Amino acid sequence: MSSPSTSAAEVVDVIGVGAGFSGLYLAHRLTTAGWTFAGFEAGPSVGGTWFWNTYPGARCDVESIYYSYSFDDALQQEWTWSERFAPQAEILSYINHVADRFDLRKYFTLNTRVVGATWNAADRLWEVRLDNGETRRSRYLISGAGGLSTPKDFDVPGLANFTGLQVSTSRWNIALDDLAGKRVAVIGTGSSGVQAIPLIAEVADELTVFQRTPNYVMPARNSELPPEQIQCIKDDYPAIREECRHSLGGIPERPVADKAFDVSDEERQRRYEEAYKRSGFNGVGAEFVDLLTDAEANRTASEFIHNKIREIVKDPATAELLVPKYHPMGAKRSCFGTDYYETFNRPNVSLVSLRDEPIETMTANAIVTSKGTYGVDAVVLAIGFDAFTGPLYGLNITGASGKKLQDAWHNGVRTYLGLMTADFPNFFMVGGPQSPALASNVVMTIEQAVDWIADLIEHARDSGATLVEATAEGQNDWVDITEETVAGTLYATTDSWYRGSNVEGKPNTFLGYVGGVGKYRRMCTEIAKRGYPGVEIDGEAQSRNLGPIHKEIS
Ligand code: NA7
């Protein structure tokens, strides 16, 4: 029986957390393979991140034709994206369409949050506690709780004093028009702030942007997708998807082999101009192979964008504040905006640099910095997420030795392939930390993770095994591999949510694997082929040898 409304006494094969891209594909893939599945979703609908992030301008920064499921050709043939970068509402309709098309809603209980899970070693089961007070039991527990789904604490000094309208981009619950005629403050200039700011500026009486770290904002160059282009893509979809699966970031790559200083200054400038017109993740940041590994090479691309900002923003002092001078381009996630810098030319928009004047407190109707008091009627928080670990720690999982996940990872995240973690048997993470999820087309990464997990538990089932766990050695290997991989890049030099540095007290571990989704996939496939080194199945482990496998795989 596969309905989630099964009784507490019944043991379901798999409990899945979340009904976003991960949870839905888990439900589809596992039930197709004959597993019983019960999914729990805290929200009132499917959609996950795309259900909650409804702020004005919210859209994906990966192109819609790639940011979608590839597991079913009929699905990709029948769905038609309207824009190059899909807006939130269209992605949410797509997710709803998938839920209906594959009849997946029946596997999920909505409005129900998983608040705890404890490993029962005697019965080899997870006992999963729900916020309605009930407990459910399952052989396997798989998190599809997302990477950017737990908003960061609202750590703005004095926020509790503010009595005006307060809203966060990650839990947007007002109409844009509610900001009309108001003095609005936006705090935060990551992707969410960058997308929302131009639209808020259009309705607000005054908009003051409180910026801590200026970011690189490329013009998104969003547009409607012409029918001929859609047809071309649909005709070629299987090949395009295959290319994505073996790419660096889960989108087709431009074949670039040369380094920034292999070409003359003029040629480099010309290439950056072309790339700037193209935009997207194959834009300026991907124009030369060494832009994320060589600081001097990166400087050429960074300065190109700096100069664009100075050209666009008319007030030189504002332009200088917007110039991202604290980190190399791409070392923290670049943003794609529409009229972002142009917005600062509007007479009703001003910029406050929190590096020069930090917020000291807030009053009932003002933000007080070290240099002045800014009267505001509404505050929009666009301050980001407790990425990757936040959603997992919220599950309050207790492993075999009685330790909670947050204690096991007290000094930093430790996973095997970003999919499993030692001492937490039969527990898996889809799109977890130390997987390629952080810096890739996450839908592609999710599909690969779900398929690999499904194959592993089917392999265990075929041999009559009921216990699957990452070994400490396999996990140590994977942590070393992720750290060595990132150490050769500029990601290692920059504070960002990629490293957990946006959350006070969070240990500094890089939360992704940046060796490429293609290499990662080939490595995972090879691991499966070799009988799962790094995994103990019913107490039996293959010798590990992950390091050599990683080196062997190109
Ligand atoms: P981000 O990218 O984490 O951006 C958050 C922004 O908020 C960033 O500019 C932060 O500055 C700023 N911030 C965070 N906390 C504060 C406080 N306390 N005071 C002032 N400013 C603050 O989150 P987003 O939601 O925009 O985007 C997340 C991802 O979603 C994005 O990367 C895409 O993958 C989609 P900081 O840079 O930390 O100095």
Boltz pocket constraint, residues with backbone or C-beta under 6 A from the ligand:
constraints:
  - pocket:
      binder: B
      contacts: [[A, 148], [A, 155], [A, 156], [A, 169], [A, 187], [A, 188], [A, 189], [A, 190], [A, 191], [A, 192], [A, 193], [A, 194], [A, 210], [A, 211], [A, 212], [A, 213], [A, 333], [A, 334], [A, 354], [A, 382], [A, 383], [A, 384], [A, 385], [A, 497], [A, 502]]
      max_distance: 6.0
